[in-house]
Amino acid sequence: MEIPPTEIDRLTELAWFGAGLALTVALAMLVSRLFRTLLPRLASRTRTELDDTLIPEMRVPAVLLALLVGTTASLHFLALGAAMPIVRKAGAVAAVLIAAFGAHRLVRVMLARYLDRLRRRSDGPVDDHLVVLVRKAAAVAIWSIALLLVVSNLGYDITSLVAGLGIGGLAVALAAKDTLANVFGGLVILTDKPFRIGDRVEFDSHTGIVEEIGVRSVRLRADDGAVVSVPNSRFVETVVRNVTRGGRRRIAFDVGLVYSLSAERLEEARALVVRTLAETPGVLADPAPGAMITSFEDSSIVVRGWFFTPAELTAHMEARNAAFVRVKAALDAAGVGFAFPTRTVHQVLA
């Protein structure tokens, strides 16, 4: 029985299509093998460890892309006619989804590496909720862009959709303004690093040791043992004094001396304050303590002294207390009188 020419052409198309699919499978297997053996071997010779992590993650997207390219090319052997535009749109949609899948994996690895570096630099446990939030935000952004591209490839106008998403996003942003400010404040703290876990910070009326950097707030352990939660946005807007980072603390104090002291005795008292501070245990020798006469007040001559102590709270408080006690004792022993507010009333007799 003789086969009609149309049937022969159809069988030829199917044969070429089958051969194309076979080559596609072979190509996908070759790509998979490259990502399993050759590329990891090459990556192991480089100095960075980033490529060692990226190659296994990108194997599946690469294999899917090879299958898509091979299948799309094989379909051209078939006389699809009016169905060809649909096939092309489907191929474009699949390409967008595979690209989004690969980008998601790529960004996930990059973020994991970067956030792990932030964890090590912070010298403490960065809140896991913040890490999860950053990863989810990146995933939502990637797949949202992929969805818009898919809709566009299907022939729909995405202008109105983007405008609607923009208005909706604006409404959500306005409703969650404070929450977003705290979240971005947490990211600023992690990247700019004004303080780390374990640092002692002072700002406004708050003082304490940083125990946790969270999604919404930073938790401080105050001197009285209470836990204080401060919104992250406050740290971005307020001047923060990191006591630990400086390594030392400066204490300045004023001593009011009586006006009955002579100039020589006044200079002796100033030098005595400096010498006493230098001999006090816990007071740092570098920078050296000092004292100077600063002003003549209504009831006293003011001598201002200053000294430095270690930043650690216990050592700081002990040195501060010892310095004040010793200065008072030294001035008393030298017979230098402390001034106090006095008022002289003159009565005029008629």
C-alpha positions in Angstrom: 0.0 0.0 0.0 1.4 3.3 -1.1 1.6 6.1 1.6 0.3 9.4 0.5 2.9 12.3 0.3 1.1 14.2 3.0 1.5 11.3 5.4 5.2 11.0 4.5 5.7 14.7 5.2 3.9 14.2 8.5 6.1 11.2 9.5 9.2 13.2 8.5 8.2 16.1 10.7 7.6 13.7 13.6 10.9 12.0 13.0 12.8 15.3 13.0 10.8 16.4 16.1 11.6 13.2 17.9 15.3 13.6 16.9 15.2 17.1 18.3 13.7 16.0 21.6 16.4 13.3 21.8 19.1 15.9 21.3 17.4 18.1 23.8 17.5 15.4 26.5 21.1 14.7 25.6 21.9 18.5 25.9 20.1 18.7 29.3 22.1 15.7 30.6 25.3 17.3 29.3 24.5 20.6 31.1 23.6 18.7 34.3 26.9 16.8 34.1 28.9 20.0 33.6 27.3 21.6 36.7 27.9 18.4 38.7 31.6 17.7 37.8 33.5 20.1 35.5 32.3 23.5 36.8 32.7 22.5 40.6 36.2 21.3 39.8 37.0 24.7 38.1 35.4 26.6 41.0 37.5 24.8 43.6 40.6 26.4 42.0 39.4 29.9 42.5 40.1 32.0 45.7 36.5 32.8 46.4 34.0 30.3 47.8 31.0 32.1 46.3 31.1 30.2 43.0 31.3 26.9 44.9 27.9 27.7 46.4 26.3 29.2 43.3 27.1 26.4 40.8 25.0 23.7 42.6 22.1 26.2 43.0 22.1 27.1 39.3 22.2 23.5 38.0 18.4 23.0 37.9 17.6 26.4 36.2 20.4 25.7 33.6 18.9 22.2 32.9 15.4 23.6 32.6 16.7 26.3 30.2 18.4 23.7 28.0 15.2 21.7 27.9 13.2 24.8 27.0 15.6 25.9 24.2 15.8 22.4 22.8 12.0 21.8 22.9 11.2 25.2 21.3 13.7 24.5 18.5 12.2 21.0 17.9 8.7 22.4 17.6 9.8 24.3 14.5 10.0 21.0 12.7 6.3 20.6 13.1 3.9 22.5 10.8 1.8 24.1 13.6 0.4 26.8 11.5 -1.8 29.2 13.5 -0.7 27.5 16.7 2.9 28.7 16.4 2.2 32.2 18.0 0.7 30.4 21.0 3.8 28.2 21.2 6.0 31.2 21.1 4.1 32.9 23.9 4.2 29.8 26.0 8.0 29.6 25.4 8.4 33.2 26.4 6.4 32.7 29.6 8.4 29.6 30.4 11.7 31.5 29.8 10.5 34.3 32.2 9.6 31.8 34.9 12.9 29.9 34.6 14.8 33.2 34.7 12.8 34.2 37.8 13.5 30.8 39.4 17.3 31.2 38.7 17.3 34.8 40.0 15.5 33.7 43.1 18.1 31.1 43.8 21.0 33.5 43.0 19.7 36.2 45.2 19.0 33.7 48.0 22.6 32.6 48.0 24.0 36.1 47.8 21.7 37.3 50.6 22.6 34.3 52.8 26.3 35.0 52.3 25.9 38.7 53.0 23.6 38.3 56.0 26.0 35.6 57.4 28.8 38.1 57.1 26.7 40.7 59.0 26.1 38.1 61.7 29.8 37.5 62.1 30.6 41.2 62.2 27.8 42.0 64.7 29.6 39.7 67.3 26.2 38.4 68.4 22.9 36.9 67.5 21.2 39.1 64.9 17.4 38.5 65.0 16.5 35.6 62.6 13.2 37.4 61.9 15.1 40.2 60.2 17.0 37.7 58.0 13.8 35.9 57.0 12.1 39.3 56.3 14.9 40.4 53.9 14.8 37.0 52.0 11.0 37.1 51.7 11.1 40.7 50.5 13.7 39.8 47.8 11.6 36.8 46.7 8.4 38.9 46.5 10.2 41.5 44.4 11.6 38.9 41.9 8.3 37.0 41.4 6.3 40.2 41.2 8.5 41.4 38.3 8.2 37.9 36.7 4.4 38.1 37.0 4.3 41.4 35.2 6.5 40.1 32.4 4.3 37.0 32.1 1.2 39.1 31.8 2.9 41.4 29.2 4.0 38.4 27.1 0.5 37.1 27.1 -0.5 40.3 25.3 -2.1 42.2 28.1 -1.4 45.9 28.8 0.3 46.1 32.2 0.2 49.9 32.4 -3.1 49.9 34.4 -1.9 47.0 36.5 1.3 48.7 37.4 -0.6 51.9 38.2 -3.0 49.9 40.4 -0.2 48.2 42.2 1.5 51.6 42.7 -1.6 53.1 44.3 -2.1 50.0 46.4 1.5 50.0 47.5 1.3 53.6 48.4 -1.8 53.0 50.5 -0.1 50.1 52.3 3.1 52.1 52.8 1.1 55.0 54.3 -0.8 52.6 56.6 2.4 50.9 57.7 4.7 53.9 57.7 6.0 53.4 61.2 6.5 49.7 60.8 8.4 50.2 57.5 10.5 53.0 59.1 11.5 50.6 61.9 12.3 47.8 59.4 14.5 50.0 57.3 16.0 51.4 60.5 17.0 47.8 61.4 18.7 47.4 58.0 20.6 50.6 58.5 21.8 49.5 61.9 23.0 46.2 60.4 24.8 47.8 57.5 26.1 51.0 59.1 26.9 49.3 62.4 26.8 52.2 64.8 26.8 49.6 67.5 26.9 45.8 67.9 25.5 43.2 70.3 27.1 43.7 73.7 28.0 47.4 73.2 26.9 50.0 75.8 25.1 52.9 74.2 23.7 56.2 75.4 21.1 58.3 73.7 18.3 60.7 74.9 17.4 59.4 78.3 18.3 55.7 77.6 21.4 53.9 78.6 22.1 50.2 78.4 23.8 47.3 76.8 22.5 46.1 73.4 21.1 42.6 73.7 19.2 42.1 70.4 18.7 43.8 67.1 15.2 42.9 65.9 12.9 43.6 63.0 11.1 46.4 64.8 13.2 47.4 67.7 16.5 47.1 69.6 16.5 45.7 73.1 18.7 47.2 75.7 19.6 45.9 79.2 19.4 49.0 81.4 21.6 49.4 84.5 18.7 48.5 86.8 18.3 45.2 84.9 15.1 46.1 83.0 14.8 45.4 79.3 14.1 48.5 77.2 12.7 48.1 73.7 13.6 51.1 71.4 12.1 51.4 67.9 14.8 51.1 65.2 13.8 54.4 63.6 14.9 56.2 66.8 18.5 55.1 66.3 18.5 56.5 62.8 17.1 59.9 63.8 18.9 60.3 67.1 22.6 60.8 68.0 23.8 57.6 69.6 26.9 57.6 71.8 28.7 54.2 71.7 30.6 54.0 75.0 32.1 50.6 74.3 33.5 51.5 70.9 35.5 54.4 72.4 37.2 52.1 74.9 37.1 54.7 77.7 34.9 57.3 79.4 35.6 60.9 80.3 34.4 62.4 83.5 34.4 66.2 84.2 33.5 67.8 87.5 33.6 71.2 89.1 34.9 72.1 92.6 33.9 75.5 94.1 36.7 77.0 96.3 36.4 79.9 98.6 37.5 83.4 97.6 39.7 83.7 100.7 42.4 81.6 99.1 45.4 83.4 97.8 46.5 83.0 94.2 49.4 80.7 95.3 47.1 78.5 97.4 44.6 78.4 94.5 47.3 77.1 92.2 48.4 74.6 94.8 44.8 73.3 95.1 44.5 72.9 91.3 47.8 71.0 91.1 46.7 68.9 94.1 43.5 67.9 92.2 45.6 66.8 89.2 48.1 64.8 91.4 45.3 63.1 93.3 43.5 62.0 90.1 46.7 60.6 88.7 47.3 58.5 91.8 43.7 57.2 91.9 43.4 53.4 91.0 41.3 52.9 87.9 42.0 56.3 86.4 43.7 56.0 83.1 47.1 57.6 82.7 46.6 58.1 78.9 44.9 60.5 78.4 46.3 62.1 81.5 43.9 63.7 84.0 43.9 67.5 84.4 42.4 70.5 86.1 42.1 74.2 85.4 40.4 77.3 86.9 37.4 78.0 84.7 35.4 80.9 86.2 34.7 83.2 89.1 31.1 82.6 90.3 29.1 84.6 92.8 30.1 82.5 95.8 33.1 80.4 94.6 36.1 80.1 92.3 35.4 77.1 90.1 38.2 74.6 89.4 37.2 72.0 86.7 38.8 68.6 86.8 38.7 65.8 84.3 39.9 62.2 84.0 39.3 59.0 82.0 38.2 55.6 83.1 37.7 52.2 81.3 34.4 51.9 79.4 33.3 48.8 81.4 30.5 49.9 83.8 31.8 48.4 87.0 35.4 49.7 86.5 34.1 53.1 85.5 31.8 53.5 88.6 34.6 52.3 91.0 37.2 54.7 89.5 34.7 57.6 89.5 33.7 57.0 93.1 37.4 56.6 94.2 38.4 59.8 92.4 35.7 62.0 94.0 36.5 60.6 97.5 40.2 61.1 97.1 39.9 64.7 95.8 37.6 65.6 98.7 40.0 64.0 101.2 43.1 65.7 99.7 41.6 69.2 99.6 40.3 68.7 103.2 43.8 67.6 104.4 45.4 70.7 102.6 43.0 73.0 104.4 41.3 74.2 101.2 37.8 75.2 102.0 34.8 74.4 99.7 32.6 77.3 98.9 28.8 77.2 99.3 26.2 79.8 98.4 26.2 82.7 100.9 24.3 85.9 101.1 25.2 89.0 103.1 22.3 91.2 104.2 23.1 94.8 105.1 20.6 96.7 107.2 20.4 100.4 106.8 19.3 102.2 110.0 17.3 105.3 109.6 
